[in-house]
Amino acid sequence: MGAVLAIVAMTASQACYVYKPITANATPKIGQRARVVLTRDGTAELARYLGPNVASAEGVVSAVGGDGTLVIGVTFVQMLGGARQPWTGEGVVSIPVEYRSEVQERIFLRNQSIVAGVALIGGLVAIAVVAIRAGGAKGGTDAGGTSPPP
């Protein structure tokens, strides 16, 4: 039961964010979470830092260079096959403009967060009601029924 609640809570908290592309001239702010989608050349050139076959890198922006280079503390990478996995490297990775096809910023979805929170609380209340009723049905004294046969 506790594992189910933990999974529901984690799912609800993750549903509150989405990555959206930023405009071509804009850059993400320092300290903001971002996802950088790599070009084919970027996948090849940054393999020594990110690993082979990485399609995108996700993490916190540490710096933005004057030439547009993004310095990111990578936390996750997505492979060309679509698998998303934690990044096991250390430090930050510099991603030049010519090696990225798109930059996406992480956006907080307020309305969906409220709906998810209300749904989670409603689910917890429903589980508590069912548990209380089930526990109450088995407790107490015998209400006058006949004894089962021996």
Secondary structure by P-SEA (a helix, b strand, c coil): caaaaaaaaaaaaaacbbbbbccccccccccccbbbbbcaaaaaaacccccccccccbbbbccccccccccccccbbbcccbbbbbbccccbbbbccccccbbbbbbbbaaaaaaaaaaaaaaaaaaaaaaaaaaaaacccccccccccc
